[in-house]
Amino acid sequence: MSSKWLEWSQQLQAIAQNGFAYCQNPYDLERYEQVRQLAAEIMAAHTGVEPSFVYSLFEQEEGYATPKVDVRGAVFREDKILLVKEREDGRWTLPGGWVDVGESPSQAVEREVYEESGYQTKATKLLALFDRNHARHGHPPFHHHVYKLFFHCEILDSAPQESHKSENHETEAVAFFAEHQIPELSLTRVMPTQIARLFEHLRHPDWATDFD
């Protein structure tokens, strides 16, 4: 799970990325190149991935380095939670994904829920804002530093729209699950403790938003 080497790699990559964004001195740019290479080698050494592959991922990031934003929709019906099955690993997760430039977090989660499940929803409350890097969440290592936003979303239509299926290439199944029947989860996206916490929020709608 997350450990110091992951934080060091991400922080070195952020230093290099910020340097490339603002520095003009060619000698300093060479040093930032070395810092980025070191960050890639640290991550590769702990994940078994080729340093060149990690470096290429880091190289795609431009501008001042900030955490990415991942939104997830908690959609409940009859005390069951909506999950989607990922094509990538065959496991289940809350519908969601990256926030696009130009849209608000609530717009993003409503879009992602529709694209991945076919359900039109309305985001009604931010239940949790978690730092994916935080050790207590237990996510597998990831090359980006990510903030995860979990929204309670109310269903607006009784049945999913079929039109989303032709456009969706990420998920292959959609279902509602009771709290004691949660299937194997895609741990890069959501953890069992987070699902359990969302059910607690369902039972305690007056609770404040969780964070960190």
C-alpha positions, 0 to 999 in steps of 0.5 A: 500500500501507500508508503514513503517511497510513493510520496517521495516519487510524487513530490520529486515529480512535482518539483520537476514539473514546476521547474519545467513550467517556470524555469528558463535556465538550460542548466537548471532544466537539465537538473529538473530532467535528472529529478524527474528521472530519479522520481521515475526510477524510484516508482519503477523500483517499487512497482516492477514497471519500466522506468521509461514507462513511468517517465513517459507518464510524468512527462505528459504532465505540464504546468504547476503540479496539483493533485488530480480530482476523481469523483465517485457517485454514491447512488442508493435504491432500497438500501442498496448501492449502485456499482459498475463492473470495470472492463479493465480488471473485471471488478466493481466500483462506484461510477465515477472518474476524472473531472474534466476542465470546464465542469464542476465536481457535481456536473462531473459526477452526474456525467460519470454516473450516467455514462457508466450506468445509464442512470440520470442523477442529481448530486445532492451532498458531498459525503467525503473528500479523501486524500488517496495518498493517505495510508488509512485508506489503503489504496494501491500505489498510483503515480498521481496524487489524487483527491477523491470526492464522494457525492450522494446522488439521487436517481431522477429516473426509475430505469437506466437509459439504454443510449449510454451503452454504445458510448461506454467502453469502460464498464460492462455491467451495472447492479445494486448491492446490499451492504453485506453482498458487496462484490470484489472491488477495484481497489485502485478506485474504491476501498471496502471501508469507503463503501461501508462509510457511505452506507453509514452516511445513508443511515445518518443523513445529518452527518457532516462531510468526511475529509482527509 
